[in-house]
Amino acid sequence: MPLSEHEQRLLEEMERNLYQNDADFVATVSGRRGKPNYRLIVIGALLAVAGVAALVAGVIVRQPIIGVVGFGLMLGGVLLVISPGRGAETGSTATSASSRTARPARSSWMSTMSERWERRQDERGE
């Protein structure tokens, strides 16, 4: 069953809005990634392993305080591994300069694609 003219216009408008919202979301999310800080990852993994060992030792010797400390070490280690490094965002001047030059290129590409999409939609509707 074909859509009426009004329904087709509404569908096209909804598609256009969805594309614009997704483009904004992609531009917002993709600009935050940086180079991983391997030192923090290694330290976090070692803390997590030490936490597991302390937790097991606390259970073996039946000392809850050792188990709680082990759990804290595990939690801290895992959080250190999965958290974005502060050094990755600030980085060196070369890294920050390259990220500054990459962002405008990405946003201009997105704006170009958005303009093309809108032109196609306008051509279809008219």
N, CA, C and O atoms as a GROMACS GRO file, in nm:
protein
  504
    1MET      N    1   0.084  -0.118   0.000
    1MET     CA    2   0.000   0.000   0.000
    1MET      C    3   0.089   0.124   0.000
    1MET      O    4   0.170   0.141   0.091
    2PRO      N    5   0.075   0.212  -0.100
    2PRO     CA    6   0.160   0.330  -0.110
    2PRO      C    7   0.125   0.434  -0.002
    2PRO      O    8   0.012   0.441   0.046
    3LEU      N    9   0.226   0.512   0.033
    3LEU     CA   10   0.207   0.617   0.132
    3LEU      C   11   0.149   0.741   0.064
    3LEU      O   12   0.175   0.768  -0.053
    4SER      N   13   0.072   0.815   0.141
    4SER     CA   14   0.019   0.941   0.088
    4SER      C   15   0.132   1.044   0.081
    4SER      O   16   0.240   1.023   0.137
    5GLU      N   17   0.107   1.155   0.013
    5GLU     CA   18   0.208   1.259   0.000
    5GLU      C   19   0.249   1.314   0.137
    5GLU      O   20   0.367   1.336   0.163
    6HIS      N   21   0.152   1.335   0.221
    6HIS     CA   22   0.179   1.387   0.356
    6HIS      C   23   0.264   1.289   0.436
    6HIS      O   24   0.358   1.330   0.504
    7GLU      N   25   0.234   1.161   0.427
    7GLU     CA   26   0.311   1.060   0.499
    7GLU      C   27   0.453   1.050   0.445
    7GLU      O   28   0.548   1.032   0.522
    8GLN      N   29   0.469   1.063   0.314
    8GLN     CA   30   0.603   1.061   0.255
    8GLN      C   31   0.686   1.180   0.301
    8GLN      O   32   0.804   1.164   0.332
    9ARG      N   33   0.625   1.297   0.307
    9ARG     CA   34   0.697   1.415   0.356
    9ARG      C   35   0.736   1.398   0.502
    9ARG      O   36   0.848   1.432   0.541
   10LEU      N   37   0.644   1.345   0.583
   10LEU     CA   38   0.677   1.322   0.724
   10LEU      C   39   0.791   1.221   0.738
   10LEU      O   40   0.881   1.240   0.820
   11LEU      N   41   0.787   1.115   0.660
   11LEU     CA   42   0.893   1.014   0.665
   11LEU      C   43   1.027   1.074   0.624
   11LEU      O   44   1.129   1.047   0.689
   12GLU      N   45   1.028   1.154   0.519
   12GLU     CA   46   1.152   1.218   0.475
   12GLU      C   47   1.206   1.314   0.580
   12GLU      O   48   1.326   1.321   0.603
   13GLU      N   49   1.116   1.386   0.645
   13GLU     CA   50   1.158   1.479   0.750
   13GLU      C   51   1.216   1.401   0.869
   13GLU      O   52   1.316   1.442   0.927
   14MET      N   53   1.152   1.291   0.903
   14MET     CA   54   1.203   1.209   1.013
   14MET      C   55   1.340   1.152   0.979
   14MET      O   56   1.428   1.149   1.064
   15GLU      N   57   1.360   1.106   0.855
   15GLU     CA   58   1.490   1.055   0.813
   15GLU      C   59   1.596   1.163   0.820
   15GLU      O   60   1.708   1.139   0.866
   16ARG      N   61   1.562   1.282   0.773
   16ARG     CA   62   1.656   1.394   0.776
   16ARG      C   63   1.697   1.428   0.919
   16ARG      O   64   1.815   1.446   0.948
   17ASN      N   65   1.598   1.435   1.009
   17ASN     CA   66   1.628   1.465   1.149
   17ASN      C   67   1.712   1.355   1.213
   17ASN      O   68   1.804   1.383   1.290
   18LEU      N   69   1.681   1.231   1.181
   18LEU     CA   70   1.758   1.120   1.236
   18LEU      C   71   1.902   1.126   1.188
   18LEU      O   72   1.994   1.106   1.266
   19TYR      N   73   1.921   1.153   1.060
   19TYR     CA   74   2.057   1.162   1.007
   19TYR      C   75   2.134   1.275   1.074
   19TYR      O   76   2.251   1.258   1.109
   20GLN      N   77   2.072   1.391   1.091
   20GLN     CA   78   2.139   1.504   1.154
   20GLN      C   79   2.174   1.473   1.298
   20GLN      O   80   2.283   1.506   1.344
   21ASN      N   81   2.083   1.411   1.371
   21ASN     CA   82   2.110   1.377   1.511
   21ASN      C   83   2.221   1.275   1.521
   21ASN      O   84   2.307   1.287   1.608
   22ASP      N   85   2.221   1.174   1.435
   22ASP     CA   86   2.327   1.074   1.438
   22ASP      C   87   2.461   1.135   1.401
   22ASP      O   88   2.563   1.099   1.461
   23ALA      N   89   2.463   1.224   1.305
   23ALA     CA   90   2.588   1.288   1.266
   23ALA      C   91   2.645   1.370   1.382
   23ALA      O   92   2.765   1.367   1.406
   24ASP      N   93   2.560   1.441   1.454
   24ASP     CA   94   2.606   1.517   1.570
   24ASP      C   95   2.658   1.423   1.678
   24ASP      O   96   2.760   1.452   1.741
   25PHE      N   97   2.590   1.311   1.699
   25PHE     CA   98   2.631   1.215   1.800
   25PHE      C   99   2.767   1.154   1.765
   25PHE      O  100   2.854   1.143   1.851
   26VAL      N  101   2.785   1.116   1.640
   26VAL     CA  102   2.911   1.056   1.596
   26VAL      C  103   3.024   1.157   1.611
   26VAL      O  104   3.132   1.121   1.657
   27ALA      N  105   3.001   1.281   1.572
   27ALA     CA  106   3.105   1.383   1.584
   27ALA      C  107   3.140   1.408   1.730
   27ALA      O  108   3.256   1.432   1.762
   28THR      N  109   3.040   1.403   1.819
   28THR     CA  110   3.065   1.427   1.961
   28THR      C  111   3.144   1.312   2.022
   28THR      O  112   3.239   1.336   2.096
   29VAL      N  113   3.107   1.192   1.993
   29VAL     CA  114   3.168   1.075   2.057
   29VAL      C  115   3.306   1.045   2.000
   29VAL      O  116   3.397   1.014   2.077
   30SER      N  117   3.324   1.053   1.872
   30SER     CA  118   3.449   1.010   1.811
   30SER      C  119   3.565   1.105   1.841
   30SER      O  120   3.680   1.064   1.827
   31GLY      N  121   3.541   1.227   1.879
   31GLY     CA  122   3.649   1.321   1.904
   31GLY      C  123   3.718   1.304   2.037
   31GLY      O  124   3.816   1.374   2.063
   32ARG      N  125   3.673   1.215   2.123
   32ARG     CA  126   3.728   1.204   2.257
   32ARG      C  127   3.835   1.097   2.274
   32ARG      O  128   3.899   1.090   2.379
   33ARG      N  129   3.855   1.014   2.176
   33ARG     CA  130   3.952   0.905   2.191
   33ARG      C  131   4.093   0.957   2.175
   33ARG      O  132   4.120   1.045   2.093
   34GLY      N  133   4.182   0.902   2.256
   34GLY     CA  134   4.322   0.941   2.247
   34GLY      C  135   4.409   0.818   2.247
   34GLY      O  136   4.360   0.705   2.241
   35LYS      N  137   4.537   0.840   2.253
   35LYS     CA  138   4.632   0.731   2.256
   35LYS      C  139   4.627   0.665   2.394
   35LYS      O  140   4.629   0.736   2.494
   36PRO      N  141   4.621   0.532   2.402
   36PRO     CA  142   4.613   0.467   2.534
   36PRO      C  143   4.743   0.482   2.611
   36PRO      O  144   4.852   0.482   2.553
   37ASN      N  145   4.731   0.496   2.741
   37ASN     CA  146   4.847   0.507   2.828
   37ASN      C  147   4.879   0.367   2.880
   37ASN      O  148   4.815   0.318   2.973
   38TYR      N  149   4.978   0.304   2.819
   38TYR     CA  150   5.009   0.164   2.851
   38TYR      C  151   5.064   0.148   2.992
   38TYR      O  152   5.047   0.043   3.054
   39ARG      N  153   5.128   0.249   3.044
   39ARG     CA  154   5.180   0.241   3.180
   39ARG      C  155   5.065   0.226   3.280
   39ARG      O  156   5.072   0.145   3.372
   40LEU      N  157   4.959   0.304   3.262
   40LEU     CA  158   4.843   0.292   3.351
   40LEU      C  159   4.774   0.157   3.336
   40LEU      O  160   4.725   0.101   3.434
   41ILE      N  161   4.770   0.105   3.215
   41ILE     CA  162   4.708  -0.025   3.192
   41ILE      C  163   4.785  -0.134   3.265
   41ILE      O  164   4.725  -0.221   3.328
   42VAL      N  165   4.918  -0.131   3.256
   42VAL     CA  166   5.001  -0.232   3.323
   42VAL      C  167   4.988  -0.220   3.474
   42VAL      O  168   4.973  -0.321   3.543
   43ILE      N  169   4.993  -0.098   3.527
   43ILE     CA  170   4.981  -0.078   3.672
   43ILE      C  171   4.844  -0.125   3.720
   43ILE      O  172   4.833  -0.190   3.824
   44GLY      N  173   4.740  -0.093   3.645
   44GLY     CA  174   4.606  -0.136   3.682
   44GLY      C  175   4.591  -0.287   3.682
   44GLY      O  176   4.530  -0.345   3.772
   45ALA      N  177   4.648  -0.353   3.580
   45ALA     CA  178   4.642  -0.499   3.573
   45ALA      C  179   4.718  -0.562   3.690
   45ALA      O  180   4.671  -0.659   3.749
   46LEU      N  181   4.833  -0.507   3.724
   46LEU     CA  182   4.909  -0.560   3.838
   46LEU      C  183   4.834  -0.540   3.970
   46LEU      O  184   4.835  -0.628   4.057
   47LEU      N  185   4.769  -0.425   3.984
   47LEU     CA  186   4.688  -0.402   4.104
   47LEU      C  187   4.571  -0.500   4.112
   47LEU      O  188   4.539  -0.549   4.220
   48ALA      N  189   4.508  -0.529   3.999
   48ALA     CA  190   4.397  -0.623   3.998
   48ALA      C  191   4.444  -0.763   4.036
   48ALA      O  192   4.377  -0.832   4.112
   49VAL      N  193   4.558  -0.805   3.984
   49VAL     CA  194   4.612  -0.937   4.018
   49VAL      C  195   4.650  -0.941   4.165
   49VAL      O  196   4.622  -1.040   4.233
   50ALA      N  197   4.713  -0.836   4.216
   50ALA     CA  198   4.747  -0.830   4.359
   50ALA      C  199   4.620  -0.832   4.444
   50ALA      O  200   4.619  -0.892   4.552
   51GLY      N  201   4.515  -0.767   4.398
   51GLY     CA  202   4.388  -0.768   4.470
   51GLY      C  203   4.327  -0.907   4.477
   51GLY      O  204   4.275  -0.947   4.581
   52VAL      N  205   4.334  -0.981   4.367
   52VAL     CA  206   4.283  -1.119   4.368
   52VAL      C  207   4.363  -1.203   4.467
   52VAL      O  208   4.306  -1.280   4.544
   53ALA      N  209   4.495  -1.187   4.465
   53ALA     CA  210   4.580  -1.263   4.556
   53ALA      C  211   4.548  -1.227   4.702
   53ALA      O  212   4.542  -1.316   4.787
   54ALA      N  213   4.528  -1.100   4.730
   54ALA     CA  214   4.496  -1.058   4.867
   54ALA      C  215   4.359  -1.110   4.908
   54ALA      O  216   4.340  -1.149   5.023
   55LEU      N  217   4.264  -1.110   4.817
   55LEU     CA  218   4.131  -1.162   4.848
   55LEU      C  219   4.136  -1.310   4.880
   55LEU      O  220   4.074  -1.355   4.977
   56VAL      N  221   4.209  -1.386   4.801
   56VAL     CA  222   4.223  -1.530   4.827
   56VAL      C  223   4.296  -1.553   4.958
   56VAL      O  224   4.258  -1.640   5.036
   57ALA      N  225   4.401  -1.475   4.983
   57ALA     CA  226   4.475  -1.489   5.109
   57ALA      C  227   4.386  -1.456   5.228
   57ALA      O  228   4.393  -1.522   5.331
   58GLY      N  229   4.302  -1.355   5.213
   58GLY     CA  230   4.210  -1.320   5.322
   58GLY      C  231   4.110  -1.431   5.350
   58GLY      O  232   4.074  -1.453   5.466
   59VAL      N  233   4.065  -1.500   5.248
   59VAL     CA  234   3.973  -1.612   5.268
   59VAL      C  235   4.046  -1.729   5.333
   59VAL      O  236   3.991  -1.795   5.421
   60ILE      N  237   4.168  -1.756   5.290
   60ILE     CA  238   4.244  -1.869   5.344
   60ILE      C  239   4.274  -1.849   5.491
   60ILE      O  240   4.257  -1.942   5.570
   61VAL      N  241   4.320  -1.729   5.530
   61VAL     CA  242   4.356  -1.705   5.671
   61VAL      C  243   4.238  -1.657   5.754
   61VAL      O  244   4.252  -1.630   5.873
   62ARG      N  245   4.121  -1.646   5.691
   62ARG     CA  246   3.996  -1.605   5.758
   62ARG      C  247   4.009  -1.469   5.826
   62ARG      O  248   3.969  -1.450   5.941
   63GLN      N  249   4.065  -1.376   5.752
   63GLN     CA  250   4.076  -1.238   5.798
   63GLN      C  251   3.999  -1.150   5.700
   63GLN      O  252   4.048  -1.122   5.591
   64PRO      N  253   3.879  -1.106   5.738
   64PRO     CA  254   3.798  -1.027   5.645
   64PRO      C  255   3.863  -0.896   5.601
   64PRO      O  256   3.840  -0.850   5.490
   65ILE      N  257   3.944  -0.837   5.685
   65ILE     CA  258   4.005  -0.709   5.648
   65ILE      C  259   4.100  -0.725   5.530
   65ILE      O  260   4.110  -0.636   5.445
   66ILE      N  261   4.169  -0.838   5.524
   66ILE     CA  262   4.259  -0.864   5.410
   66ILE      C  263   4.177  -0.883   5.282
   66ILE      O  264   4.217  -0.837   5.175
   67GLY      N  265   4.063  -0.950   5.293
   67GLY     CA  266   3.975  -0.968   5.179
   67GLY      C  267   3.919  -0.836   5.130
   67GLY      O  268   3.909  -0.814   5.009
   68VAL      N  269   3.881  -0.747   5.224
   68VAL     CA  270   3.828  -0.616   5.185
   68VAL      C  271   3.936  -0.533   5.116
   68VAL      O  272   3.908  -0.466   5.016
   69VAL      N  273   4.057  -0.537   5.168
   69VAL     CA  274   4.167  -0.465   5.105
   69VAL      C  275   4.194  -0.523   4.966
   69VAL      O  276   4.219  -0.448   4.871
   70GLY      N  277   4.189  -0.655   4.952
   70GLY     CA  278   4.208  -0.718   4.822
   70GLY      C  279   4.101  -0.677   4.723
   70GLY      O  280   4.130  -0.650   4.606
   71PHE      N  281   3.977  -0.672   4.770
   71PHE     CA  282   3.868  -0.628   4.683
   71PHE      C  283   3.890  -0.483   4.640
   71PHE      O  284   3.867  -0.448   4.524
   72GLY      N  285   3.933  -0.399   4.732
   72GLY     CA  286   3.961  -0.259   4.698
   72GLY      C  287   4.072  -0.248   4.595
   72GLY      O  288   4.064  -0.167   4.502
   73LEU      N  289   4.177  -0.329   4.611
   73LEU     CA  290   4.285  -0.328   4.512
   73LEU      C  291   4.235  -0.373   4.374
   73LEU      O  292   4.271  -0.315   4.272
   74MET      N  293   4.152  -0.478   4.373
   74MET     CA  294   4.097  -0.524   4.245
   74MET      C  295   4.015  -0.415   4.179
   74MET      O  296   4.031  -0.387   4.060
   75LEU      N  297   3.927  -0.355   4.256
   75LEU     CA  298   3.841  -0.251   4.202
   75LEU      C  299   3.923  -0.133   4.150
   75LEU      O  300   3.897  -0.082   4.041
   76GLY      N  301   4.020  -0.090   4.228
   76GLY     CA  302   4.105   0.021   4.184
   76GLY      C  303   4.183  -0.012   4.059
   76GLY      O  304   4.197   0.072   3.970
   77GLY      N  305   4.235  -0.134   4.052
   77GLY     CA  306   4.310  -0.175   3.933
   77GLY      C  307   4.224  -0.178   3.808
   77GLY      O  308   4.266  -0.131   3.702
   78VAL      N  309   4.105  -0.233   3.821
   78VAL     CA  310   4.015  -0.240   3.705
   78VAL      C  311   3.973  -0.101   3.662
   78VAL      O  312   3.969  -0.071   3.542
   79LEU      N  313   3.942  -0.015   3.757
   79LEU     CA  314   3.904   0.122   3.722
   79LEU      C  315   4.019   0.196   3.654
   79LEU      O  316   3.997   0.276   3.563
   80LEU      N  317   4.140   0.169   3.699
   80LEU     CA  318   4.257   0.232   3.638
   80LEU      C  319   4.276   0.185   3.494
   80LEU      O  320   4.315   0.263   3.407
   81VAL      N  321   4.248   0.058   3.469
   81VAL     CA  322   4.263   0.004   3.334
   81VAL      C  323   4.158   0.059   3.239
   81VAL      O  324   4.189   0.096   3.126
   82ILE      N  325   4.032   0.065   3.284
   82ILE     CA  326   3.925   0.104   3.192
   82ILE      C  327   3.903   0.253   3.182
   82ILE      O  328   3.836   0.299   3.090
   83SER      N  329   3.957   0.331   3.275
   83SER     CA  330   3.937   0.476   3.268
   83SER      C  331   4.027   0.536   3.162
   83SER      O  332   4.138   0.489   3.141
   84PRO      N  333   3.978   0.643   3.094
   84PRO     CA  334   4.065   0.709   2.996
   84PRO      C  335   4.178   0.780   3.069
   84PRO      O  336   4.155   0.846   3.170
   85GLY      N  337   4.297   0.767   3.017
   85GLY     CA  338   4.412   0.828   3.081
   85GLY      C  339   4.412   0.978   3.068
   85GLY      O  340   4.377   1.032   2.963
   86ARG      N  341   4.451   1.046   3.175
   86ARG     CA  342   4.459   1.192   3.169
   86ARG      C  343   4.570   1.233   3.074
   86ARG      O  344   4.559   1.334   3.004
   87GLY      N  345   4.678   1.156   3.070
   87GLY     CA  346   4.789   1.186   2.981
   87GLY      C  347   4.752   1.170   2.835
   87GLY      O  348   4.810   1.235   2.748
   88ALA      N  349   4.656   1.084   2.808
   88ALA     CA  350   4.616   1.061   2.669
   88ALA      C  351   4.543   1.182   2.612
   88ALA      O  352   4.552   1.209   2.492
   89GLU      N  353   4.472   1.255   2.696
   89GLU     CA  354   4.399   1.372   2.646
   89GLU      C  355   4.491   1.491   2.630
   89GLU      O  356   4.481   1.564   2.532
   90THR      N  357   4.580   1.512   2.726
   90THR     CA  358   4.669   1.627   2.715
   90THR      C  359   4.779   1.598   2.615
   90THR      O  360   4.800   1.675   2.522
   91GLY      N  361   4.850   1.486   2.635
   91GLY     CA  362   4.949   1.439   2.538
   91GLY      C  363   5.059   1.541   2.512
   91GLY      O  364   5.070   1.641   2.583
   92SER      N  365   5.138   1.514   2.412
   92SER     CA  366   5.244   1.606   2.374
   92SER      C  367   5.188   1.712   2.280
   92SER      O  368   5.072   1.706   2.238
   93THR      N  369   5.270   1.808   2.247
   93THR     CA  370   5.222   1.915   2.160
   93THR      C  371   5.196   1.863   2.020
   93THR      O  372   5.106   1.912   1.952
   94ALA      N  373   5.274   1.765   1.975
   94ALA     CA  374   5.251   1.709   1.842
   94ALA      C  375   5.118   1.635   1.837
   94ALA      O  376   5.044   1.645   1.739
   95THR      N  377   5.089   1.560   1.943
   95THR     CA  378   4.962   1.486   1.946
   95THR      C  379   4.844   1.581   1.950
   95THR      O  380   4.747   1.562   1.878
   96SER      N  381   4.852   1.684   2.035
   96SER     CA  382   4.740   1.776   2.046
   96SER      C  383   4.724   1.859   1.919
   96SER      O  384   4.613   1.895   1.881
   97ALA      N  385   4.836   1.890   1.853
   97ALA     CA  386   4.826   1.965   1.728
   97ALA      C  387   4.762   1.880   1.619
   97ALA      O  388   4.682   1.930   1.541
   98SER      N  389   4.798   1.750   1.615
   98SER     CA  390   4.737   1.665   1.512
   98SER      C  391   4.589   1.643   1.540
   98SER      O  392   4.510   1.632   1.446
   99SER      N  393   4.550   1.636   1.668
   99SER     CA  394   4.408   1.618   1.697
   99SER      C  395   4.330   1.745   1.666
   99SER      O  396   4.213   1.738   1.628
  100ARG      N  397   4.394   1.860   1.681
  100ARG     CA  398   4.326   1.985   1.646
  100ARG      C  399   4.302   1.994   1.496
  100ARG      O  400   4.198   2.042   1.452
  101THR      N  401   4.400   1.946   1.418
  101THR     CA  402   4.382   1.953   1.274
  101THR      C  403   4.284   1.846   1.226
  101THR      O  404   4.220   1.866   1.123
  102ALA      N  405   4.271   1.735   1.298
  102ALA     CA  406   4.182   1.627   1.253
  102ALA      C  407   4.036   1.663   1.278
  102ALA      O  408   3.949   1.626   1.199
  103ARG      N  409   4.007   1.734   1.385
  103ARG     CA  410   3.867   1.763   1.418
  103ARG      C  411   3.797   1.850   1.313
  103ARG      O  412   3.686   1.817   1.272
  104PRO      N  413   3.859   1.961   1.269
  104PRO     CA  414   3.790   2.039   1.167
  104PRO      C  415   3.768   1.960   1.038
  104PRO      O  416   3.665   1.974   0.973
  105ALA      N  417   3.866   1.876   1.000
  105ALA     CA  418   3.850   1.796   0.878
  105ALA      C  419   3.732   1.702   0.893
  105ALA      O  420   3.653   1.685   0.800
  106ARG      N  421   3.718   1.641   1.012
  106ARG     CA  422   3.608   1.549   1.036
  106ARG      C  423   3.475   1.624   1.032
  106ARG      O  424   3.379   1.576   0.973
  107SER      N  425   3.470   1.740   1.096
  107SER     CA  426   3.344   1.813   1.098
  107SER      C  427   3.310   1.868   0.959
  107SER      O  428   3.193   1.872   0.922
  108SER      N  429   3.410   1.910   0.882
  108SER     CA  430   3.380   1.959   0.748
  108SER      C  431   3.332   1.844   0.660
  108SER      O  432   3.244   1.864   0.576
  109TRP      N  433   3.389   1.725   0.677
  109TRP     CA  434   3.342   1.609   0.602
  109TRP      C  435   3.198   1.578   0.637
  109TRP      O  436   3.116   1.550   0.550
  110MET      N  437   3.166   1.584   0.768
  110MET     CA  438   3.029   1.557   0.811
  110MET      C  439   2.934   1.663   0.757
  110MET      O  440   2.823   1.630   0.716
  111SER      N  441   2.976   1.788   0.757
  111SER     CA  442   2.887   1.892   0.705
  111SER      C  443   2.868   1.876   0.555
  111SER      O  444   2.759   1.900   0.503
  112THR      N  445   2.974   1.835   0.484
  112THR     CA  446   2.960   1.810   0.341
  112THR      C  447   2.863   1.697   0.315
  112THR      O  448   2.776   1.708   0.228
  113MET      N  449   2.876   1.588   0.390
  113MET     CA  450   2.785   1.475   0.373
  113MET      C  451   2.641   1.515   0.408
  113MET      O  452   2.546   1.473   0.341
  114SER      N  453   2.628   1.596   0.512
  114SER     CA  454   2.494   1.642   0.550
  114SER      C  455   2.432   1.728   0.441
  114SER      O  456   2.313   1.714   0.410
  115GLU      N  457   2.512   1.817   0.381
  115GLU     CA  458   2.461   1.901   0.272
  115GLU      C  459   2.421   1.816   0.152
  115GLU      O  460   2.318   1.842   0.090
  116ARG      N  461   2.501   1.716   0.119
  116ARG     CA  462   2.467   1.628   0.007
  116ARG      C  463   2.336   1.554   0.033
  116ARG      O  464   2.250   1.543  -0.054
  117TRP      N  465   2.323   1.505   0.156
  117TRP     CA  466   2.200   1.433   0.192
  117TRP      C  467   2.078   1.524   0.179
  117TRP      O  468   1.976   1.483   0.123
  118GLU      N  469   2.089   1.646   0.230
  118GLU     CA  470   1.977   1.739   0.222
  118GLU      C  471   1.945   1.775   0.077
  118GLU      O  472   1.827   1.788   0.041
  119ARG      N  473   2.048   1.792  -0.007
  119ARG     CA  474   2.024   1.820  -0.148
  119ARG      C  475   1.949   1.706  -0.215
  119ARG      O  476   1.855   1.729  -0.292
  120ARG      N  477   1.989   1.583  -0.185
  120ARG     CA  478   1.919   1.468  -0.243
  120ARG      C  479   1.774   1.462  -0.198
  120ARG      O  480   1.684   1.434  -0.277
  121GLN      N  481   1.754   1.490  -0.070
  121GLN     CA  482   1.616   1.487  -0.018
  121GLN      C  483   1.532   1.596  -0.080
  121GLN      O  484   1.415   1.574  -0.110
  122ASP      N  485   1.591   1.714  -0.100
  122ASP     CA  486   1.517   1.824  -0.163
  122ASP      C  487   1.486   1.793  -0.309
  122ASP      O  488   1.378   1.825  -0.359
  123GLU      N  489   1.582   1.730  -0.379
  123GLU     CA  490   1.560   1.695  -0.519
  123GLU      C  491   1.449   1.591  -0.534
  123GLU      O  492   1.370   1.596  -0.628
  124ARG      N  493   1.445   1.497  -0.440
  124ARG     CA  494   1.340   1.394  -0.443
  124ARG      C  495   1.202   1.452  -0.418
  124ARG      O  496   1.105   1.415  -0.484
  125GLY      N  497   1.194   1.544  -0.324
  125GLY     CA  498   1.066   1.600  -0.285
  125GLY      C  499   1.008   1.694  -0.390
  125GLY      O  500   0.887   1.708  -0.401
  126GLU      N  501   1.094   1.759  -0.467
  126GLU     CA  502   1.047   1.858  -0.565
  126GLU      C  503   1.032   1.802  -0.702
  126GLU      O  504   0.993   1.874  -0.794
   0.00000   0.00000   0.00000
